[in-house]
Every structure is written in structure tokens, then in C-alpha cells.
Amino acid sequence: MNSHVLRVVACRCIGCAFITLTLSGCATFPDWLASSGPSRQQVIEVPQQESSAIRLVEINEAVARRLLDSDKQQRFSEFLSVTGAPGYVVGPGDVVEVSIWEAPPATLFGAAVADPRVGMTTARASILPEQMVAVDGTITVPFAGVVQAGGRTPRQIEADIVKQLTGKANQPQVLVRVTRNSTANVTVVGEVGQSVRMPLTAKGERLLDAIAAAGGVKQAVGKVTVQVTRGGKVLSMPLERVIRDPSENILLAPGDVITVLFQPLSFTVLGATVKNEEIPFEATGITLAQALGRAGGLHGERSDAGGVFIFRFEDPVVLDERLRQGPTTPDGRIPVVYRLDMKDPASFLLAQNFPVYNKDVIYVANAPSAELQKFLNILTSSIFSVSSLINLSK
């Protein structure tokens, strides 16, 4: 094949390429030039389809504020706080010891003894055998009968016994001591040095006291979440936030279950960013601005700044009433696509307040010009390949 024929073939190839581009209107491209992801317009159109269960939400100040407020609902200080240190309350299953003194001459519980240090007669304590508080919360004291102990503090029990012994014993004094605490405990499990069942005292133990008693956490503090179960409430917070904010280091209550969880959190970035990958983040959370920063930011040459999307299965509570209508996932979540137009300078402030959650997918659409550039690059490469072939034939 001579050089003239090659030139003719090259011209025809280039002409066909330009014809293809022209007929496409510079808006669509052959399948082999398709983008690695949907365009901004394609993402926006999907929720608008009648059969689609996906909701499209434009990120604005109200949306960001609603999400931040929902995050605050998990604070221990608002939902699990108690006023003052709870006094120890005796309960069924506790073991108590009762000691009784009488002023001399002791006539009911024992004889008086002489104290050689002062040369006078003093009272001697009568220590009753230890006994377990019954299921109905009662104990038995000689000459006082059945005494209600369950749901009362040791001081209240002492006062009740003294009242019932008055007139029978000579100026009785009573001391009630809990020798085995079976009811006022908290349980600590999970990613700790050792699971423990820690007794509570009148001092008022706090959340971090219980974690320390269990030997501390086994993972990095920034990757650990603390879950507190109290009655029918189950709330979780990052351990780092509890350490940083003293108000979240709440007083514990009997029966609390503290679970220390190691939950690696991550989001995935796709599309026209410098890096496409799964990126881990701390339990304290991360904003959209921080997430895009960790992905290297938007790709300057091929990203569509108006097409920054966050794909998430959202809790209906944080959505407007009109967006709650329609089908949901089996666990009651709603598929939502949040969109942020970063061509607007105000969006950079919104990105600093918009929280990114675990398993979120952040997608940045390709700019239309990027598809054209991709086509032109392939076309230029083809022209140079044919030109090289012609030169070799000379």
C-alpha cells in the first residue's frame, strides 16, 4: 500500500470521527466513550421518575441544621443525666449486717462491759448474723420484727429499727452495713480490658469510672463508641466526646449496661475527585468539607462543581413530612440523594456543617466538557497513530 492510499484512509477516518461528533450534537457519545458514572442531570432526573423511591434533597442551611439537631439527640447529658449522686438503696438479694448497741445497763441484747481506759462501764455491740434481703424486700430483727429494707437507704433502715426497739431496749443505737451488694451494680462489656460488674457506692460513680474499672479500652480512643443502656433507652456516643466534654461523663444508675464498641467508620468517594476510595474516619464524626478534603478535593479539570451528591439511607425523622411519604427499606429507612452546588460560594459554609455518616457514598459528577475532552484526546491519538503509519511508509 503506497503513501497516497494511506493518506486517503487517514482522511476518511478523521472525517468519520468528526461526522460522529457532529451528529451526536457534542452532547452524547458512543458507548465506548461513556462516563465512569452518571452526569449531574442523570442523577437529578432519577428521583423525579414516578416509579422511583429515591428522594432528592438540596442541601441548604435548614437541612444541615436539622441533621445537626438529630445528632444532638444522642447526648447522654440530655437523656440519661441524674441530679446529684444517687444514694445507695438496698434491694432484694443484698446481704446486710445489723449491729445494735444499748446504753448501760444493757438489758435486751447483752450485758455492759468495763472499759479499762476510762474506768467506766460501756455498752457492747450485739452483731446479728448476716442475712439476705428477701424477695419482698424485708429483713428480720429480734424484738423489732419484720423490717422493710428494700428500696431504702441503710440510714432509713437504721432509723426504722431504732423506732421499733424504743421502749424495749435501753437507748438503742443501730448500724446497718451492706456486706454484699447484689443490686446496685453496673455492667461493663465490649472492647475493654476485662468485662466487669462494678458495684455503685454513695460516692456516685461516673461513666469513665466504670470504663477505668474494666481496664480501659483496647482500641484507639478515637475509634471507640460507648453505648449506655438504661431501662428502655439505648444511647451511643463517641468515647472521645465523653472525655472531652465533662457534662457527658454522666453519673451511673443501678442496672446500667455499658458497652464499649469498636466500630470502624468509613465513607466511599467516587467520581471526579482526586482519589476514589473508601476512607475511614473517627467516631466523633466528619463533615462534608473534611470528607472532600481527605479525598483530595474535586478534580479541577473534569469535575462538575454543581454535581456533588451524597447517597444515604436516611432516618425519616430528619426529613420533611412530604419526603416521608412513599416506600421505605425493610428497616424503615428512606433512600435519599443530597445535592450540594459548590459553584455557590455559600456552599462551602454549608459543607462545614453537613455531617457525613458511616457507609455514605459521596459522588462528584463529571463535567460535560470532560466528556468532550475525552473524545478529543482519543481522536488526537488516532490522528497521530495514522500519521506515524504514513511516515513509516515513506
C-alpha positions in Angstrom: 0.0 0.0 0.0 1.6 3.4 -1.1 1.6 6.6 0.9 -1.1 8.1 -1.2 -3.6 5.4 -0.3 -2.7 5.7 3.4 -3.3 9.4 3.3 -6.8 8.8 1.8 -7.6 6.2 4.5 -6.4 8.6 7.2 -8.5 11.4 5.9 -11.6 9.2 5.7 -11.0 8.0 9.4 -10.7 11.6 10.6 -13.7 12.6 8.6 -15.8 9.8 10.0 -14.8 10.8 13.5 -15.8 14.4 13.0 -19.1 13.3 11.5 -19.8 11.1 14.5 -19.1 14.0 16.8 -21.3 16.4 14.8 -24.3 14.1 14.6 -24.1 13.5 18.3 -24.5 17.2 18.8 -21.5 17.2 21.2 -23.9 16.1 23.9 -23.8 12.3 23.8 -21.0 9.9 22.9 -20.7 6.3 21.8 -20.9 3.6 24.4 -17.1 3.1 24.4 -16.8 6.8 25.4 -19.3 6.5 28.2 -18.5 8.2 31.5 -17.5 6.2 34.6 -20.6 7.5 36.4 -23.8 9.3 35.8 -23.9 13.0 34.9 -25.4 15.6 37.2 -28.5 15.7 35.1 -28.9 11.9 35.2 -28.7 11.8 39.0 -31.2 14.7 39.3 -33.7 13.0 36.9 -33.9 9.6 38.7 -35.8 10.8 41.8 -38.2 12.7 39.5 -39.4 9.5 37.9 -42.8 8.4 39.1 -41.6 4.8 39.9 -38.5 5.9 41.8 -38.4 5.6 45.6 -35.4 7.9 45.9 -35.8 11.4 47.3 -33.6 14.3 46.1 -32.8 16.9 48.8 -31.0 20.1 48.0 -28.6 20.9 50.8 -29.4 24.3 52.5 -29.0 25.8 55.9 -32.3 24.3 57.2 -31.3 20.8 56.1 -27.8 21.0 57.6 -29.3 22.3 60.9 -31.9 19.5 61.0 -29.2 16.9 60.7 -27.0 18.5 63.3 -30.0 18.7 65.7 -30.7 15.0 65.2 -27.1 14.2 66.1 -27.5 16.1 69.4 -30.4 13.9 70.3 -27.8 11.2 71.3 -26.2 13.2 74.1 -26.0 11.4 77.4 -26.3 14.7 79.3 -29.7 15.4 78.0 -31.4 12.0 78.2 -29.5 10.0 80.9 -28.4 12.6 83.4 -29.4 12.4 87.0 -29.4 15.2 89.6 -26.8 14.6 92.4 -25.2 11.4 93.4 -27.8 8.7 93.9 -27.7 7.4 97.5 -27.2 3.6 97.8 -30.6 1.9 98.1 -30.8 -1.7 99.4 -32.6 -4.2 97.2 -33.6 -7.9 97.2 -30.6 -10.1 97.1 -28.3 -7.7 99.0 -26.7 -9.1 102.2 -26.8 -6.9 105.3 -25.3 -6.9 108.8 -27.1 -5.3 111.7 -25.3 -4.1 114.8 -27.2 -2.9 117.9 -25.9 -1.0 120.9 -27.6 -0.4 124.2 -26.7 2.2 126.8 -25.7 0.6 130.2 -27.2 -1.2 131.8 -27.9 -3.2 128.7 -30.9 -5.5 129.3 -32.1 -6.7 125.9 -29.2 -7.6 123.7 -26.3 -8.0 126.1 -24.5 -7.0 129.3 -22.4 -3.9 129.7 -18.6 -4.3 129.9 -16.0 -2.1 131.6 -13.7 0.0 129.6 -10.3 -0.1 131.4 -9.2 3.1 129.6 -11.7 5.3 131.2 -12.7 3.2 134.2 -16.3 3.1 133.5 -19.0 0.8 132.1 -19.7 1.0 128.4 -22.1 -0.7 126.0 -21.2 -3.7 123.9 -22.5 -4.1 120.4 -24.6 -7.1 119.5 -23.9 -8.1 115.9 -26.6 -10.1 114.3 -25.8 -12.8 111.7 -25.7 -11.6 108.1 -29.0 -12.0 106.3 -30.1 -11.6 102.7 -32.9 -9.2 101.9 -35.9 -11.2 100.9 -37.7 -11.1 97.6 -40.3 -8.8 99.2 -37.6 -6.5 100.4 -37.7 -7.4 104.1 -35.3 -8.5 106.9 -36.0 -9.7 110.4 -34.5 -8.2 113.6 -35.1 -9.7 117.0 -37.6 -7.7 119.1 -38.2 -5.4 116.2 -39.8 -8.0 113.9 -40.0 -7.7 110.2 -38.4 -4.5 108.8 -38.8 -3.2 105.3 -35.3 -2.8 103.8 -35.9 -2.9 100.0 -35.9 0.4 98.3 -34.5 2.2 101.3 -31.1 3.5 102.3 -29.1 2.0 105.2 -29.8 5.2 107.2 -33.5 4.8 106.7 -33.4 1.2 107.8 -31.4 2.1 110.9 -34.0 4.7 111.9 -36.8 2.2 111.5 -35.1 -0.4 113.7 -34.4 2.1 116.4 -38.0 3.2 116.3 -39.3 -0.3 116.8 -36.8 -1.1 119.6 -37.6 2.1 121.5 -39.2 1.1 124.9 -37.8 -2.4 124.6 -34.0 -1.7 124.6 -32.1 0.9 126.7 -31.4 3.8 124.4 -30.7 1.6 121.3 -28.3 2.6 118.6 -28.3 0.7 115.3 -25.8 0.4 112.4 -26.8 -1.3 109.1 -23.9 -2.3 106.8 -24.3 -3.8 103.3 -21.7 -6.6 103.2 -22.6 -7.8 99.7 -24.1 -5.6 97.0 -26.1 -7.5 94.5 -28.5 -4.9 93.2 -26.7 -1.5 92.8 -24.3 -2.5 90.1 -23.4 -1.5 86.5 -22.1 -3.9 83.9 -19.3 -3.1 81.5 -18.7 -5.2 78.4 -17.2 -5.0 75.0 -13.8 -3.7 73.9 -12.4 -3.3 77.4 -9.6 -4.9 79.3 -11.9 -7.1 81.2 -15.7 -7.3 81.5 -16.8 -6.4 85.0 -19.8 -5.9 87.2 -19.0 -2.8 89.2 -20.8 -2.0 92.5 -22.1 1.5 92.9 -21.5 3.5 96.1 -22.9 6.6 97.7 -19.9 8.5 96.2 -21.6 8.4 92.8 -19.6 6.6 90.1 -19.5 8.1 86.6 -19.2 6.6 83.1 -15.4 6.9 82.8 -15.0 5.4 86.3 -16.7 2.2 85.1 -14.6 2.1 81.9 -11.4 2.5 84.0 -12.6 -0.2 86.4 -12.8 -2.5 83.4 -9.2 -1.9 82.5 -9.8 0.8 79.9 -10.4 0.3 76.2 -8.4 -2.0 73.9 -8.7 0.2 70.8 -7.7 3.7 69.9 -10.0 6.2 71.8 -10.9 8.0 68.5 -12.4 4.8 67.1 -14.5 3.7 70.0 -18.1 4.3 70.7 -19.8 4.0 74.1 -23.3 2.7 74.4 -25.3 3.1 77.6 -28.5 1.0 78.2 -30.7 2.2 80.9 -34.2 0.8 81.2 -35.7 1.1 77.8 -33.2 3.7 76.5 -30.2 2.9 74.4 -27.9 5.8 73.5 -24.4 5.9 71.9 -21.7 8.5 71.8 -18.0 8.6 70.8 -15.8 8.0 73.7 -13.6 10.9 72.7 -16.5 13.2 73.1 -17.2 11.9 76.6 -13.6 12.5 77.5 -13.6 16.0 76.0 -16.9 17.1 77.5 -17.2 16.6 81.2 -21.0 17.0 81.1 -21.2 13.8 79.1 -19.4 11.8 81.8 -22.7 11.1 83.4 -23.5 9.6 86.8 -24.4 6.0 86.6 -27.6 4.4 87.9 -28.1 0.8 89.2 -28.7 -1.6 86.3 -26.9 0.4 83.7 -25.2 -1.6 81.0 -22.1 0.0 79.3 -21.0 -1.5 76.1 -17.7 -0.3 74.5 -17.9 -0.8 70.7 -15.1 -0.7 68.2 -16.9 0.3 65.0 -14.6 1.4 62.1 -16.5 4.1 60.3 -15.9 4.9 56.7 -17.4 6.6 53.6 -16.8 6.0 49.9 -15.8 8.6 47.4 -16.5 8.1 43.7 -16.5 10.2 40.5 -14.4 13.3 39.7 -12.3 13.6 42.8 -8.6 13.3 43.1 -8.9 9.9 44.9 -11.6 7.3 44.5 -11.6 5.1 47.6 -13.1 4.1 50.9 -11.9 6.5 53.6 -12.1 5.8 57.3 -13.0 8.5 59.8 -13.1 9.0 63.6 -16.1 8.1 65.8 -16.5 11.8 66.6 -17.7 12.3 63.1 -16.7 14.2 60.0 -18.2 17.0 57.8 -18.7 17.0 54.1 -15.9 19.6 53.8 -13.5 17.4 55.7 -14.5 14.3 53.6 -13.9 16.0 50.3 -10.6 17.3 51.7 -9.5 13.8 52.5 -10.4 12.7 49.0 -8.1 15.3 47.6 -10.9 17.7 46.6 -12.7 17.9 43.3 -10.7 17.2 40.2 -10.1 20.6 38.7 -10.2 19.5 35.0 -13.1 17.1 34.9 -15.4 17.7 37.9 -18.8 19.3 37.9 -18.9 21.5 40.9 -22.7 21.7 40.7 -22.9 17.9 40.9 -21.7 16.9 44.4 -24.0 14.2 45.7 -24.3 12.2 49.0 -26.1 8.9 48.7 -27.6 7.7 52.0 -30.3 5.6 53.6 -31.8 8.3 55.9 -33.8 8.2 59.1 -37.3 9.6 58.3 -37.3 11.7 61.4 -34.8 14.2 59.9 -36.8 14.6 56.6 -39.7 16.9 55.8 -43.2 15.5 56.0 -43.6 15.4 52.3 -40.4 13.3 51.8 -41.5 10.7 54.3 -44.3 9.5 52.0 -43.7 6.5 49.8 -41.8 3.2 50.1 -39.0 2.6 52.6 -36.4 -0.1 53.1 -37.2 -3.1 55.3 -35.6 -1.3 58.3 -37.7 1.8 57.8 -35.0 3.9 56.1 -35.6 6.2 53.1 -33.1 6.3 50.2 -32.0 9.9 49.8 -29.7 11.7 47.5 -28.4 15.0 48.9 -27.1 17.5 46.4 -24.7 20.4 47.0 -24.0 23.1 44.4 -20.4 24.1 45.1 -20.5 26.7 42.4 -22.2 28.8 45.1 -19.7 30.3 47.5 -22.1 29.8 50.4 -22.0 26.1 49.8 -18.5 26.0 51.4 -20.0 27.1 54.7 -22.8 24.5 54.4 -20.3 21.8 53.7 -18.6 22.6 57.1 -21.9 21.8 58.9 -23.2 18.9 56.8 -22.4 15.6 58.6 -21.2 12.6 56.8 -22.3 9.3 58.2 -20.9 5.7 58.2 -21.4 4.0 54.8 -22.2 7.2 52.9 -21.3 7.4 49.3 -20.1 10.7 48.0 -20.2 11.1 44.2 -18.9 14.0 42.1 -20.3 14.1 38.6 -18.1 14.7 35.6 -18.3 18.0 33.8 -19.8 17.8 30.3 -16.6 19.4 28.9 -14.7 16.4 30.4 -16.5 14.0 28.1 -15.7 16.2 25.1 -12.1 16.4 26.1 -12.0 12.6 26.5 -13.3 12.2 22.9 -10.9 14.8 21.5 -8.0 13.0 23.3 -8.9 9.7 21.7 -9.4 11.4 18.3 -6.0 13.2 18.5 -4.4 9.9 19.5 -5.9 8.2 16.4 -4.7 11.0 14.1 -1.1 10.8 15.4 -1.2 7.0 15.0 -2.3 7.3 11.3 0.3 10.0 10.7 3.0 7.8 12.1 1.9 5.0 9.8 2.1 7.3 6.8 5.6 8.5 7.8 6.8 4.9 8.1 5.5 4.1 4.7 7.6 6.8 3.0 
